């Protein structure tokens, strides 16, 4: 076994699907391969099938790896500093109350069909997300456009985006793939049609072939010259194209990388590191910003209606044991309701393993230990279900060990592994006791999109005045220091109300072959292929 993380777990795991990443991170950058060379097609092995070719409807990292290359955004975010930098927009102005944002677009930018990237396209994209896709089809994009009043075409290269109230997070949101700009023809299509690979963007690559659940081929945009200020070079991408294939079995991905059938792969298992490194490859890792993996309880039904039960779950979980047993040293235990790489993160001392504290809370709340080791109160067992998917294959092993830990304090956790479509449907109707997932975004506003009472509200909660005030104030605060103070309070309030039971932070592991150079993570945790090149061309 390698000295790297040993993804084994309570039950045997055949594959791992590590989700998203954080600001900063590693990239392939060997010193002995010379200057970047143009040419060649990079062969990439995805661990899961892209769910949709439309960036606005994308969510999983395997999907975003593909769509991020096809669309540009108004802005970008520097992966090292978090600074918002120009991309399609040369400059912007933000109203003092953060309710209006005016973008001056670069001149001469075109979509891959030759039509101009102009203010009309910006308006059509944002209007479409709100009116056509809505939060059902585009939950992330719709949340970024919360309170959207409309976009005004000031002139062909100037777009003003207005909101009904303050929306301080919006500038960072314009750097995400979900708010990437697509052609008028693309956004005029129905939601389902926008998932089939005909999307037209202005990015450094364009769709050449899209086979749902099988493969995607991207081709370089000849003449591309409007790259992000966060990119390392100007002009066209180095690669002629990228071939994405779906290779779900981790051993097959690793073997294909080591035998030079693939140039890079998703979700390289740490135990595969020796095989990859023995053939001159490397493993790139970085941590996720956003919300760490955790339980989001439905507080409207079952035993999780009891706030004291929810609070007791927090000290009952030994997060370090989850890391040591299931994941290994490339991962971190969660220490807050935000992941540690997120701007505005604050460590919360309460996210600490203390089974004695958990027992005391449950005792005081009247949950009495039964003969079978499970607590009871008024004839009701202290038992609840957690719904989860295999989008991160480590989920089951983590939850099985958590199940054992909770049983030690008298809590019966039952696991429900469901498909992605079933999960989506049941989240929509709130048909679950609790759900287990993480979300990635390099901005503390993810607390608002996750926990606001007037959004998706997966907690199914009613008003919590102090928390609701904090979430509103965060959205209206543009000063970074003041906003971070609000975010610190918000993180604590989410925990105090038992709205999120944190477990572990996610890390991403990408296997890169010896010919693959300068494969990088961008600020919102997705792979950036613009600067990537293949040596030996």
Secondary structure, DSSP 8 states (H G I E B T S, - for coil): --SS-----SS--S--------SS------SSS-S-----EEEEEESS--S-S-GGG--SHHHHHHHTTT---SEEE-TTT--EEESSEEEEEE-TTSSEEEEEE-TT-B-TTS-B--HHHHHHHHHHIIIIIHHHH-HHHHHHTTTEEEEEEEETTEEEEEESS--TTHHHHTTSGGG--B-HHHHTS-TTGGGSS---B-SSEEEEEEETTTEEEEEE-TT-----TTSSS-SS-S-SEEEEEE---HHHHHHHHHTTS-SEESS--GGGHHHHHHTT-EEEEEE--SEEEEEEE-TTSGGGG-HHHHHHHHHH--HHHHIIIII-TTSEE--SSS-TTSTT----TTSS--HHHHHHHHHHTT-EE-TTS-EEETTEESEEEEEE-SSSTHHHHHHHHHHHHHHTTT-EEEEEE--HHHHHHHHHHT--SEEEEEE--SSTTHHHHHH-TTTT-TT-----HHHHHHHHHHHT---HHHHHHHHHHHHHHHHHTTS-EE-EE-EEEEEE-TTEE--EE-TTS-EE-TT-EETT-
